[in-house]
Amino acid sequence: MTVDNYLKAIATRRTTYALKPELPAGVSINDIQRAVQTIIKETPTSFNSQVNRAIILTGEAHKSVWDHVVKNIPGEAGKKRPQSARDEAYGSIIFFTDDVITEKLQAQFAAFAAAFPQFADHSSGAAQIHTWTVLHQLGLGSHLQHYNGYVKGALPKEIPVTWSIHAQLVFGAPAAEPGEKSYAENPVKVFS
Ligand SMILES: Cc1cc2nc3c(=O)[nH]c(=O)nc-3n(C[C@H](O)[C@H](O)[C@H](O)COP(=O)(O)O)c2cc1C
């Protein structure tokens, strides 16, 4: 891949809310699993602690998580996004970091103790945006959500209690193009 192709992949990743509960032609759940597995493996972590974790929910597992969010979140307006995730998306990728690793680092490197939860956040964010970009390259639409506390209560029981939940990337076949995006002027200057 050339640098220009990599930059183009970064620039074309978008938030796509209009989704269909299917995968685009030619894309399988194995393609998505392979991509997420590589991203979780290769995204850098502080002290190479490999704190990132992820799961992929589809079918009933996906629906029951979002149904739980719909039922528990207060107010009708707040239910709209989780309802659309439940009914219009094919699946969701849930991003975690493992507190066992963060706490071990805090004990081992006391001088940085306060920084390790933030380092875990940073690395999870990097994994989330890598995944978002790759899904877009696969022809999927996706949007990033943070119903963390609500999602937690309905996850598969195999998920260790030490995994802190950071975000949900909701995906499906795109049903419409994302809207126009506006940009601020933020020139990056070189100082020599
Ligand atoms: C750290 C972060 C948190 C975000 N949280 C949410 C969210 O909770 N819900 C949501 O609908 N979009 C969320 N977004 C999506 C942003 O609103 C979106 O990326 C931004 O408006 C730019 O649009 P684009 O993704 O199409 O480039 C989040 C994005 C980032 C990077």
The ligand as an SDF file (V2000), in Angstrom:
LIG
                    3D

 31 33  0  0  0  0  0  0  0  0999 V2000
  -13.6460    9.6490   20.1780 C   0  0  0  0  0  0  0  0  0  0  0  0
  -14.9220    9.7430   19.3830 C   0  0  0  0  0  0  0  0  0  0  0  0
  -16.1370    9.5780   20.0250 C   0  0  0  0  0  0  0  0  0  0  0  0
  -17.3240    9.5750   19.2970 C   0  0  0  0  0  0  0  0  0  0  0  0
  -18.5060    9.2780   19.9190 N   0  0  0  0  0  0  0  0  0  0  0  0
  -19.6440    9.1910   19.1940 C   0  0  0  0  0  0  0  0  0  0  0  0
  -20.8510    8.7780   19.8230 C   0  0  0  0  0  0  0  0  0  0  0  0
  -20.8800    8.4530   21.0120 O   0  0  0  0  0  0  0  0  0  0  0  0
  -21.9660    8.7220   19.0410 N   0  0  0  0  0  0  0  0  0  0  0  0
  -21.9450    9.0370   17.7160 C   0  0  0  0  0  0  0  0  0  0  0  0
  -22.9940    8.9580   17.0730 O   0  0  0  0  0  0  0  0  0  0  0  0
  -20.7930    9.4160   17.1040 N   0  0  0  0  0  0  0  0  0  0  0  0
  -19.6570    9.4950   17.8060 C   0  0  0  0  0  0  0  0  0  0  0  0
  -18.4830    9.8500   17.1930 N   0  0  0  0  0  0  0  0  0  0  0  0
  -18.4960   10.1840   15.7600 C   0  0  0  0  0  0  0  0  0  0  0  0
  -18.1770   11.6660   15.4740 C   0  0  0  0  0  0  0  0  0  0  0  0
  -19.2940   12.4590   15.7510 O   0  0  0  0  0  0  0  0  0  0  0  0
  -17.7400   11.7450   14.0250 C   0  0  0  0  0  0  0  0  0  0  0  0
  -16.5950   10.9530   13.8510 O   0  0  0  0  0  0  0  0  0  0  0  0
  -17.4580   13.1790   13.5930 C   0  0  0  0  0  0  0  0  0  0  0  0
  -18.6200   13.9490   13.5760 O   0  0  0  0  0  0  0  0  0  0  0  0
  -16.8050   13.2500   12.2210 C   0  0  0  0  0  0  0  0  0  0  0  0
  -17.5960   12.6000   11.2590 O   0  0  0  0  0  0  0  0  0  0  0  0
  -17.0400   11.3890   10.4200 P   0  0  0  0  0  0  0  0  0  0  0  0
  -16.8700   10.2080   11.3550 O   0  0  0  0  0  0  0  0  0  0  0  0
  -18.0600   11.1330    9.3600 O   0  0  0  0  0  0  0  0  0  0  0  0
  -15.6950   11.7780    9.8550 O   0  0  0  0  0  0  0  0  0  0  0  0
  -17.2970    9.8240   17.8980 C   0  0  0  0  0  0  0  0  0  0  0  0
  -16.0580   10.0100   17.2730 C   0  0  0  0  0  0  0  0  0  0  0  0
  -14.8950    9.9430   17.9850 C   0  0  0  0  0  0  0  0  0  0  0  0
  -13.5840   10.0920   17.2600 C   0  0  0  0  0  0  0  0  0  0  0  0
  1  2  1  0
  2  3  1  0
  2 30  2  0
  3  4  2  0
  4  5  1  0
  4 28  1  0
  5  6  2  0
  6  7  1  0
  6 13  1  0
  7  8  2  0
  7  9  1  0
  9 10  1  0
 10 11  2  0
 10 12  1  0
 12 13  2  0
 13 14  1  0
 14 15  1  0
 14 28  1  0
 15 16  1  0
 16 17  1  0
 16 18  1  0
 18 19  1  0
 18 20  1  0
 20 21  1  0
 20 22  1  0
 22 23  1  0
 23 24  1  0
 24 25  2  0
 24 26  1  0
 24 27  1  0
 28 29  2  0
 29 30  1  0
 30 31  1  0
M  END
$$$$
